[in-house]
């Protein structure tokens, strides 16, 4: 939970630190707007996905379930700048599946916090394994980082791709290849 009063004070201090006047007309409401924004973009703090992945449905199939192109936005913990892109998720059910919207909610939980892409990828895979107990799971994240685009090396359009595999998805190259074929990577 974001402490909105602390956030407002911090924004006022930041405005002063960069040489702005927080009392200037265009900035008067900025601290409040930023505090509300932080509440939204860091709303994944304190959740682990258990609630979202607890509602399952019994199934006969053990075939791979894939949800691809789940768009996300996150904030890099190194520079507090956004990174954004797509997450692709696969799992091998062991008698149960979860509603597809729940996979997108897991992505939201782990992306809506100060984050590293590598950690986020692992956290999504680990939550699926922990709360669904599938025979295997795999997550691929591809993202553009504003810290690479607007500062530093200034390379717009460059993408970082991370992957995490668990269970059979880690040990069976044929299953991995099926997943990569469906998402159009590798």
Helices and strands as residue ranges (DSSP letters): H 4-17, G 25-27, H 30-41, H 50-53, E 56-58, E 64-76, E 82-92, E 96-98, H 100-111, E 114-115, H 117-132, E 136-145, H 146-149, E 160-167, H 168-171, H 173-183
